Amino acid sequence: KLYKIGLLGFSKYDNISNWYIGGHGESGPLIATYLEDNYWDYDGVFFLSSYSPIKLTKKGLKILSVYGENDLILNKNTYRENLPNFGNEYLERIIRGGNYSNFADIKTLDGDGNATISLENQVSITMNYILEMIASPDIEIPIIRKTTITYEESIETFVNPDRGFYNH
């Protein structure tokens, strides 16, 4: 069993009031399972080329799903079958030219599609999406690094756009 103290050393950071957790690939279902009993400790969760096999219906839990357009590792059928577990309010982002391997900063895995954007670009876009999820609607989101493509150029799907952090 995972404990928040062992996972992130929460006791050292009593002054931080908002916590987010996330995972890539197979760690996504593990994170979701952990959240099943510990969701009240978090404000949001992000899944990178991943999904939740557990219903995440906590009111106010921000959920972000990001995967690459050229991701051939993520089982898209399993992903779609598990989308209802995100509830009615989540944000999905598909990075044009991105793949599975670039989320992990590893060589392209056998069976994965070729990325047509750089590792640095995919990481930068991903970090900006995570910051976008975390930020309040009235806070301007900093650009971490100049990217060669913009948010508008990436593929975007919004669910429940009336919710504050989904508006742009």
N, C-alpha and C positions, 0 to 999 in steps of 0.2 A: 504494500500500500504506500502511495506517495503522501507525504506530509508537506504542507506548505513551508514549514521551517526548513525541511531538508531539501526541498526543491529549489527555493530561491533565497533562503536566509531572511525571511520577512522580518524577524524580530529586530534586525539591524536597522530597519527602515520604517520605524513607527511614524515618522513625519510624512510618509507618502500615503495618500488616501485613495488613490485610484490605481488598481492593478489590472494588467492585461496578460494574457497567456496565449501561446500559439505553438503550432507545430507544422512540420513539413512531412509529406508522405505518410508513412505508417505511424509516425508519432501523433498525427492528428487524431485518430481514433483513441489512442492512449490518453491524450489530453482531454478529449470529450468524456471518456470514462472517469477520469479524475474529477472533472467538473460536475459529474452527476451528483456527487456527494459534497462538493466544495464550491458550487457556483456562486454562493453568496459572498465569497471572498474576492470576486472579480467583477470588473465593469465590462469586460469584453474579451473576445477570443478571435484569433485569426488562424485560418487554415491555408497553407501553401501547398497546392497540388494535393489536396487531401479532402476529407469529409468527416462528418460526425455520424456514427452509428447510433448515437444517443440523442433523444429529444432535448434540445436546448431552448427551453421556453421561458426562462426567467425574464420577467418584465424588465426592460431596460438593459439587458445584456446585449452589447454591440457585437455583431458577428460579421466578420469579413472573410470572404473566400477569394483566393487569387490563384490562378493557374496560367500557364503559358499556352498560347495558341498552338505551338508545335509539341506540346506535351503528349507523348505516346506511352508514358508509364502509368499515369493516372487512368484507372478503369472508368471511362466516362459513364457506362451503364450503372456501375455501383455509385458513382458520384450523383447521378440524377435520381436514382432510387432513394438516396439518403438526403436529398435537398429538403424534404419536408421536416427533417429533424432540426433545421435551422429556425423553424417557426416562420412567421409572416414577415419578420423584419430582419433583413440581412442585406449585405452589400456584396455583390459578386463583381470581380474584375478579371478580365482575361487580357493578358499582356501579349500584344501583337509581336510575333517573332520570338517569344520566350519559350523555354522548354522546362522540363522537370529538373534536369541536372543543374541548371544555373541557380536554382534556389539554394542548393547545397554547396556551391562552389567546388564542384568535382568535375572530373572529365565526363564527357557525355556518356551516359550509361548505355549499354547494349539495349537496343529496342526503343530508345528515346529518339524523338525527332531532333533535327539539327536546329539550333538557335540561330536566328538571323539578326539578333542583336547581341551586344557584348554582355558578358557576365556583369560588368560594372553597371551597365545601363539597366539590366533586369533587377539588380539589387537596389539601385537607386529608385526605380519606379515602385518597387515593392515597398521600400521604406516610406516613400511618400504616401502610398495607399494606407499603410498602417498608421502613419501620423494623421492622415485625413480621418480615419475612423476614430482615433483617440481624441482629436481636437474638438472643442466646442464649436458650434456653427459660427460664432462671432470671432473666432481666433483665426488669423491668417496663418496658413500652413507654410512653414519654411521650405525652400527647395534645398534638399540635402546636397545635390550635385547636379550640375548641368547635364541634361540627358539629350540624346540625339532624337528622341521622339517625345511628344507631350502626352498628357492625359487624354486630350481630345483625339490624338492619333491612335491610342490604344483602344481595344474593344471594351465597351463598358455595358454592363447590364445592371439596372437598378431595380430593387424591390422595395415597395412602400416609400416612394420619394417624398411623401409629406413629412417624414421624420427628419428632424433637424440635421443630423450629420450626413444625410443623403442629399441634401439640397446643394446645388452648385450654381 
